[in-house]
């Protein structure tokens, strides 16, 4: 998650808008409130990535109802054993007519298939077996 949020996504952004990029009016793109970001690599010895990994891992553990890890030696060993994933640039298409950036090709949304009567009856029967009422949904 750290790499996706603070390394890979920033590299993707910088591939579209490099540090010296100019907007359509010829002004620097990275100016004013838009500051040029720098990607961060996961270094378990640095405080920020380590704290991010510990907090994120423990939040996920809490939400899944599993035991959280609080032993600092165990946490540091787990972080040190983590290998960085390879950066794979996303393909981003630019629609020149609209001037909008699009990630990949948008797939046409397929309509949901209609249920026939036998499938609907089967679902209602199964819900009854689970002591569920169709009006609950």
Residue pairs with C-beta under 8 A, 6 or more apart in sequence:
1 56
2 40
2 42
2 49
2 52
2 53
2 56
3 41
3 42
3 84
3 85
3 87
6 39
6 40
7 39
7 40
7 41
7 42
7 87
8 39
8 87
8 88
10 37
10 38
10 39
10 40
11 39
11 87
11 89
12 89
12 90
12 92
13 37
14 36
14 37
14 39
15 89
15 92
16 92
16 94
16 101
17 29
17 30
19 30
19 36
20 28
21 28
21 29
21 30
22 28
22 29
23 29
24 99
30 36
40 48
40 49
41 84
42 49
42 53
42 82
42 84
43 49
44 50
44 53
44 76
44 79
44 80
44 82
49 79
50 75
50 76
50 79
53 75
53 78
53 79
53 82
54 69
54 75
54 79
57 68
57 69
58 68
58 69
58 70
61 67
61 68
61 69
62 68
69 75
69 78
90 103
90 104
91 103
91 104
92 101
92 102
92 103
92 104
93 101
93 102
93 103
93 104
93 105
94 100
94 101
94 102
95 101
95 102
115 123
124 134
127 133
127 134
